[in-house]
Amino acid sequence: MSPIPRGSALQLASAARELGAEALRGRLERNEDGRWTVGHIEVESWLSKHQGLEVVVAVAAIDEEAPLPYTRVCRTCGNEYEGRVCPHCEAVRRRLRGG
């Protein structure tokens, strides 16, 4: 798997959350007990919440050497985004307006 730009990975996570899915963000590491963690979340226990269900698990390695694009922080929701408008708030506005 080749790394993808940070902005693309964050868009993937945002899209998952907008659809009602869960997404983890952080560095994948093993703790002292040999268990996989992402950030401070233990992956095995996080996955066990979905035991018996059909799931899709997507992993995106972030290219840390790619230049970071200019990002903004939304004053409404606090999300980082690129472009003129926050995609999260824009989606909420469209949903609330029925468009």
Backbone as ProteinMPNN parsed JSONL, in Angstrom:
{"seq_chain_A": "MSPIPRGSALQLASAARELGAEALRGRLERNEDGRWTVGHIEVESWLSKHQGLEVVVAVAAIDEEAPLPYTRVCRTCGNEYEGRVCPHCEAVRRRLRGG", "coords_chain_A": {"N_chain_A": [[0.856, -1.166, 0.0], [0.618, 2.14, -0.893], [1.449, 5.309, 0.546], [-0.961, 7.962, 1.082], [-1.884, 11.418, 0.441], [-2.173, 13.56, 3.325], [-4.462, 15.227, 3.433], [-6.275, 13.855, 1.772], [-6.62, 11.493, 3.227], [-7.837, 12.509, 5.524], [-10.196, 13.468, 4.399], [-11.363, 11.041, 3.681], [-11.847, 9.945, 6.235], [-13.618, 11.9, 7.219], [-15.755, 11.612, 5.422], [-16.588, 9.044, 6.111], [-17.513, 9.469, 8.741], [-19.604, 11.272, 8.245], [-21.386, 9.578, 7.031], [-22.228, 8.123, 9.128], [-20.532, 6.213, 10.068], [-17.697, 4.872, 11.903], [-14.44, 6.175, 12.529], [-10.965, 5.944, 12.999], [-8.168, 7.913, 13.959], [-4.755, 8.406, 13.972], [-1.463, 7.429, 15.104], [-0.429, 4.182, 14.277], [0.458, 1.754, 16.503], [2.14, -0.639, 18.649], [1.281, -1.473, 21.958], [2.688, -1.869, 25.32], [1.773, -4.381, 26.012], [1.673, -5.689, 23.647], [-0.499, -5.245, 22.063], [-2.349, -3.804, 19.361], [-2.642, -0.318, 18.839], [-4.322, 2.717, 18.014], [-3.584, 5.917, 18.248], [-4.749, 6.522, 21.411], [-6.497, 4.434, 21.524], [-7.36, 1.068, 21.801], [-7.186, -1.203, 19.279], [-8.23, -3.842, 18.94], [-10.214, -4.1, 20.98], [-11.858, -2.027, 20.191], [-12.75, -2.947, 17.701], [-14.133, -5.188, 18.596], [-16.614, -4.324, 19.377], [-18.168, -4.565, 17.186], [-18.514, -7.186, 16.66], [-19.579, -10.043, 14.899], [-20.951, -8.651, 12.979], [-21.149, -7.637, 9.54], [-18.521, -5.833, 8.209], [-16.66, -3.01, 6.887], [-13.331, -2.357, 6.68], [-11.082, 0.178, 6.418], [-7.831, 1.221, 5.74], [-5.547, 3.814, 5.667], [-2.421, 4.792, 4.88], [-0.574, 7.606, 5.768], [1.138, 9.943, 3.835], [3.835, 11.357, 5.021], [5.827, 12.944, 4.055], [4.931, 14.414, 1.965], [4.149, 17.69, 0.866], [2.232, 19.704, 3.029], [-1.02, 20.78, 2.265], [-2.515, 24.055, 2.14], [-4.476, 24.586, 4.861], [-7.58, 25.321, 6.462], [-9.294, 26.272, 9.474], [-12.487, 25.586, 10.485], [-14.689, 27.985, 11.713], [-17.103, 27.401, 12.788], [-17.511, 24.55, 13.264], [-14.989, 23.614, 13.869], [-13.488, 21.831, 12.372], [-10.722, 20.944, 10.232], [-10.12, 22.054, 6.924], [-9.834, 22.218, 3.3], [-10.022, 24.654, 0.718], [-12.826, 26.842, -0.132], [-15.133, 26.62, 1.482], [-16.246, 24.906, 4.437], [-16.535, 21.484, 4.141], [-17.999, 19.79, 5.828], [-19.812, 21.472, 7.26], [-21.115, 22.55, 5.051], [-22.41, 20.283, 4.025], [-24.155, 19.771, 6.141], [-25.705, 22.115, 6.066], [-26.921, 21.784, 3.537], [-28.394, 19.449, 4.029], [-30.167, 20.302, 6.064], [-31.569, 22.274, 4.739], [-32.871, 20.819, 2.921], [-31.817, 20.228, 0.436]], "CA_chain_A": [[0.0, 0.0, 0.0], [1.408, 3.364, -0.921], [0.846, 6.378, 1.347], [-1.765, 8.973, 0.394], [-1.747, 12.724, 1.097], [-2.906, 13.745, 4.58], [-5.784, 15.793, 3.144], [-7.127, 12.789, 1.236], [-6.945, 10.592, 4.338], [-8.803, 13.192, 6.387], [-11.471, 13.467, 3.677], [-11.896, 9.689, 3.815], [-12.379, 9.833, 7.593], [-14.787, 12.781, 7.315], [-16.851, 10.985, 4.674], [-17.072, 7.922, 6.926], [-18.295, 10.015, 9.861], [-20.839, 11.851, 7.713], [-22.277, 8.462, 6.718], [-22.589, 7.464, 10.373], [-19.539, 5.184, 10.392], [-16.653, 5.281, 12.833], [-13.104, 6.246, 11.941], [-9.886, 6.237, 13.943], [-7.063, 8.673, 13.384], [-3.604, 8.443, 14.858], [-0.339, 6.575, 14.733], [-0.621, 2.762, 14.582], [1.589, 1.267, 17.293], [1.864, -1.715, 19.608], [1.551, -1.043, 23.33], [3.586, -2.746, 26.076], [1.181, -5.723, 26.039], [1.701, -6.239, 22.298], [-1.775, -4.992, 21.387], [-2.325, -2.684, 18.42], [-3.385, 0.88, 19.222], [-4.319, 3.901, 17.149], [-3.694, 6.945, 19.269], [-4.898, 5.866, 22.714], [-7.571, 3.443, 21.406], [-6.932, -0.296, 21.512], [-7.913, -1.58, 18.066], [-8.984, -5.087, 19.12], [-11.434, -3.847, 21.756], [-12.707, -1.165, 19.364], [-13.381, -3.818, 16.711], [-15.01, -6.166, 19.243], [-17.971, -3.753, 19.459], [-18.87, -4.894, 15.945], [-18.392, -8.636, 16.464], [-20.737, -10.689, 14.298], [-21.499, -7.806, 11.92], [-20.323, -7.462, 8.347], [-17.928, -4.499, 8.277], [-15.619, -2.604, 5.947], [-12.225, -1.725, 7.392], [-10.204, 0.866, 5.469], [-6.623, 1.766, 6.358], [-4.832, 4.699, 4.752], [-1.142, 5.282, 5.387], [-0.435, 9.017, 5.405], [2.446, 10.345, 3.319], [4.285, 12.447, 5.886], [6.81, 13.773, 3.372], [4.25, 15.266, 0.986], [3.892, 19.013, 1.439], [0.873, 19.875, 3.522], [-1.744, 21.856, 1.598], [-3.005, 25.099, 3.019], [-5.75, 24.202, 5.464], [-8.253, 26.304, 7.302], [-10.077, 25.711, 10.566], [-13.845, 26.12, 10.435], [-15.056, 28.711, 12.929], [-18.357, 26.847, 13.295], [-17.387, 23.189, 13.803], [-13.621, 23.35, 14.29], [-12.798, 20.902, 11.469], [-9.778, 21.483, 9.254], [-10.57, 21.795, 5.553], [-9.205, 22.964, 2.22], [-11.012, 25.259, -0.161], [-13.517, 28.049, 0.319], [-16.134, 26.346, 2.518], [-16.081, 23.672, 5.2], [-17.419, 20.477, 3.556], [-18.906, 19.257, 6.846], [-20.888, 22.447, 7.481], [-21.859, 22.657, 3.8], [-23.297, 19.115, 3.964], [-25.209, 19.978, 7.143], [-26.605, 23.15, 5.533], [-27.729, 21.181, 2.465], [-29.348, 18.509, 4.618], [-31.198, 21.044, 6.792], [-32.37, 23.035, 3.774], [-33.585, 19.875, 2.068], [-31.272, 20.276, -0.918]], "C_chain_A": [[0.9, 1.226, 0.0], [0.688, 4.45, -0.121], [0.063, 7.362, 0.481], [-1.594, 10.304, 1.118], [-2.646, 12.832, 2.334], [-4.324, 14.266, 4.33], [-6.754, 14.749, 2.621], [-7.546, 11.823, 2.337], [-7.978, 11.223, 5.262], [-10.166, 13.287, 5.721], [-12.141, 12.11, 3.771], [-12.534, 9.508, 5.192], [-13.624, 10.694, 7.771], [-15.985, 12.183, 6.601], [-17.436, 9.826, 5.467], [-17.951, 8.427, 8.06], [-19.614, 10.603, 9.388], [-21.861, 10.777, 7.374], [-22.708, 7.704, 7.967], [-21.64, 6.349, 10.775], [-18.551, 5.733, 11.418], [-15.315, 5.297, 12.109], [-12.109, 6.578, 13.046], [-8.805, 7.025, 13.224], [-5.936, 8.714, 14.404], [-2.516, 7.523, 14.35], [-0.624, 5.15, 15.193], [0.631, 2.244, 15.272], [1.157, 0.057, 18.114], [2.179, -1.184, 21.003], [2.45, -2.062, 24.032], [3.091, -4.19, 26.098], [1.177, -6.386, 24.665], [0.41, -6.039, 21.527], [-1.65, -3.756, 20.499], [-3.172, -1.535, 18.961], [-3.295, 1.913, 18.104], [-4.587, 5.065, 18.088], [-3.733, 6.249, 20.624], [-5.949, 4.754, 22.689], [-6.99, 2.086, 21.029], [-7.803, -0.849, 20.39], [-8.762, -2.831, 18.272], [-10.274, -4.856, 19.904], [-12.395, -2.951, 20.982], [-13.455, -2.001, 18.331], [-14.366, -4.79, 17.349], [-16.435, -5.644, 19.413], [-18.817, -4.165, 18.263], [-18.822, -6.391, 15.642], [-19.694, -9.209, 15.918], [-21.375, -9.892, 13.176], [-20.58, -7.825, 10.704], [-19.817, -6.024, 8.357], [-16.989, -4.265, 7.099], [-14.558, -1.9, 6.781], [-11.297, -1.125, 6.345], [-9.023, 1.447, 6.239], [-5.904, 2.597, 5.31], [-3.553, 5.165, 5.437], [-0.946, 6.705, 4.874], [0.999, 9.3, 4.975], [2.904, 11.569, 4.099], [5.291, 13.362, 5.21], [6.18, 14.685, 2.331], [3.996, 16.622, 1.625], [2.432, 19.133, 1.856], [0.186, 21.004, 2.763], [-2.2, 22.89, 2.631], [-4.367, 24.674, 3.56], [-6.283, 25.343, 6.308], [-8.961, 25.561, 8.421], [-11.435, 26.392, 10.549], [-14.182, 26.787, 11.769], [-16.335, 28.168, 13.557], [-18.143, 25.502, 13.982], [-15.977, 22.835, 14.261], [-12.849, 22.378, 13.419], [-11.796, 21.645, 10.597], [-10.284, 21.139, 7.868], [-9.737, 22.607, 4.584], [-10.309, 23.555, 1.371], [-11.699, 26.443, 0.487], [-14.505, 27.806, 1.447], [-15.838, 25.018, 3.204], [-17.04, 22.622, 4.636], [-18.4, 19.889, 4.562], [-20.093, 20.196, 7.046], [-21.736, 22.624, 6.226], [-22.838, 21.494, 3.668], [-24.446, 19.255, 4.956], [-26.202, 21.016, 6.644], [-27.507, 22.581, 4.447], [-28.792, 20.249, 3.033], [-30.49, 19.249, 5.313], [-32.105, 21.84, 5.868], [-33.127, 22.124, 2.824], [-33.073, 19.828, 0.648], [-30.33, 19.247, -1.226]], "O_chain_A": [[1.83, 1.329, 0.8], [-0.542, 4.505, -0.112], [0.378, 7.57, -0.69], [-1.2, 10.325, 2.284], [-3.738, 12.264, 2.374], [-5.276, 13.793, 4.95], [-7.93, 14.755, 2.987], [-8.695, 11.383, 2.376], [-8.893, 10.545, 5.728], [-11.19, 13.198, 6.398], [-13.36, 12.031, 3.925], [-13.639, 8.976, 5.299], [-14.586, 10.263, 8.407], [-17.104, 12.237, 7.109], [-18.654, 9.645, 5.491], [-19.02, 7.871, 8.312], [-20.635, 10.451, 10.058], [-23.066, 11.027, 7.421], [-23.473, 6.744, 7.874], [-21.914, 5.616, 11.725], [-18.578, 6.918, 11.751], [-15.092, 4.517, 11.183], [-12.389, 7.399, 13.919], [-8.56, 6.829, 12.033], [-6.16, 9.026, 15.573], [-2.645, 6.914, 13.288], [-1.008, 4.923, 16.34], [1.726, 2.286, 14.71], [-0.032, -0.229, 18.252], [3.202, -0.533, 21.216], [2.918, -3.013, 23.406], [3.892, -5.12, 26.192], [0.726, -7.523, 24.53], [0.24, -6.605, 20.447], [-0.951, -2.798, 20.83], [-4.272, -1.744, 19.473], [-2.318, 1.967, 17.357], [-5.674, 5.187, 18.652], [-2.838, 5.467, 20.944], [-6.26, 4.187, 23.736], [-6.231, 1.965, 20.067], [-9.021, -0.949, 20.537], [-9.907, -2.873, 17.821], [-11.324, -5.372, 19.521], [-13.612, -3.096, 21.102], [-14.648, -1.797, 18.107], [-15.341, -5.181, 16.707], [-17.365, -6.433, 19.575], [-20.046, -4.118, 18.322], [-19.06, -6.811, 14.509], [-20.776, -8.898, 16.415], [-22.256, -10.404, 12.485], [-19.37, -8.01, 10.835], [-20.61, -5.092, 8.498], [-16.582, -5.201, 6.411], [-14.859, -0.952, 7.506], [-10.783, -1.839, 5.484], [-9.205, 2.092, 7.271], [-5.678, 2.135, 4.192], [-3.602, 5.853, 6.456], [-1.13, 6.976, 3.688], [1.95, 8.941, 5.668], [2.423, 12.68, 3.871], [5.585, 14.442, 5.723], [6.819, 15.627, 1.863], [3.663, 16.695, 2.808], [1.524, 18.72, 1.135], [0.758, 22.086, 2.631], [-2.255, 22.617, 3.831], [-5.299, 24.433, 2.793], [-5.542, 26.199, 6.792], [-9.199, 24.358, 8.322], [-11.528, 27.619, 10.593], [-13.975, 26.199, 12.83], [-16.62, 28.44, 14.723], [-18.536, 25.319, 15.134], [-15.793, 21.848, 14.973], [-11.676, 22.115, 13.684], [-11.987, 22.815, 10.264], [-10.82, 20.051, 7.654], [-9.036, 23.544, 4.965], [-11.412, 23.012, 1.313], [-11.244, 26.979, 1.497], [-14.705, 28.682, 2.288], [-15.247, 24.118, 2.608], [-18.251, 22.844, 4.648], [-19.517, 19.526, 4.193], [-21.245, 19.764, 7.004], [-22.946, 22.826, 6.322], [-23.976, 21.692, 3.243], [-25.582, 18.898, 4.646], [-27.411, 20.828, 6.778], [-28.708, 22.852, 4.426], [-29.939, 20.251, 2.586], [-31.652, 18.868, 5.17], [-33.277, 22.058, 6.178], [-33.929, 22.591, 2.015], [-33.805, 19.433, -0.26], [-29.812, 19.198, -2.342]]}, "name": "protein", "num_of_chains": 1, "seq": "MSPIPRGSALQLASAARELGAEALRGRLERNEDGRWTVGHIEVESWLSKHQGLEVVVAVAAIDEEAPLPYTRVCRTCGNEYEGRVCPHCEAVRRRLRGG"}
